Amino acid sequence: MIKSISFSKTMSYILRYSYNDFNIKKDSEGYVDIDEFLIALRKNFPKATINDIRYWSEQKNKDGKLRFTIKENKIKANYIH
């Protein structure tokens, strides 16, 4: 299990800003395919798994809000500022 905060930050960065760099397409609700997302994450975290993504999608930020949402086989960043 990858519990490094840098993993979560990388997730956010890819989902919010660099998804195009990895040829990941967002749907109309901002979700991306979780398998394509995992491939992108493995560029920086070669041992990343779906379980790591699920772990971080269940963690809340300092305000008690979820940073990510998983729906079916898709994930998106929740834009909470």
SVG drawing of the C-alpha trace seen along z (x, -y; Angstrom):
<svg xmlns="http://www.w3.org/2000/svg" viewBox="-21 -27 29 30">
<polyline fill="none" stroke="black" stroke-width="0.4" points="0.0,0.0 1.4,-3.4 0.6,-5.8 2.8,-8.6 1.1,-12.0 3.0,-12.5 1.0,-9.7 -2.2,-11.6 -0.8,-14.8 0.3,-13.0 -3.3,-11.6 -4.7,-15.1 -2.2,-16.6 -2.9,-14.0 -6.7,-14.2 -6.8,-18.0 -4.0,-19.2 -2.0,-16.6 -4.5,-14.0 -4.0,-15.1 -0.2,-14.4 -1.1,-10.7 -3.7,-10.6 -6.5,-10.1 -9.9,-11.4 -12.4,-12.9 -16.1,-12.3 -18.7,-15.0 -18.7,-14.7 -14.9,-14.9 -14.3,-11.1 -11.5,-9.2 -11.1,-5.4 -9.5,-4.1 -7.3,-1.5 -5.9,-4.3 -5.3,-6.4 -3.4,-3.6 -1.1,-3.3 -0.4,-7.0 0.3,-6.8 2.7,-3.9 5.0,-6.3 5.9,-7.8 4.9,-4.9 5.6,-1.6 4.1,0.5 0.8,-1.4 -2.3,0.7 -6.1,0.2 -6.1,0.7 -3.8,-2.3 -6.2,-4.4 -9.1,-3.2 -7.3,-3.8 -6.6,-7.5 -10.1,-8.0 -11.4,-7.1 -9.2,-9.6 -10.5,-13.0 -8.7,-16.3 -8.2,-18.6 -11.7,-19.9 -13.2,-16.4 -14.1,-16.2 -13.1,-13.5 -10.5,-14.5 -11.6,-11.9 -14.7,-10.1 -14.8,-6.6 -18.0,-5.6 -18.1,-2.2 -14.7,-2.0 -14.0,-5.7 -12.4,-8.3 -12.4,-12.1 -10.9,-14.7 -13.3,-16.6 -12.6,-20.3 -12.5,-21.5 -10.7,-24.7"/>
</svg>
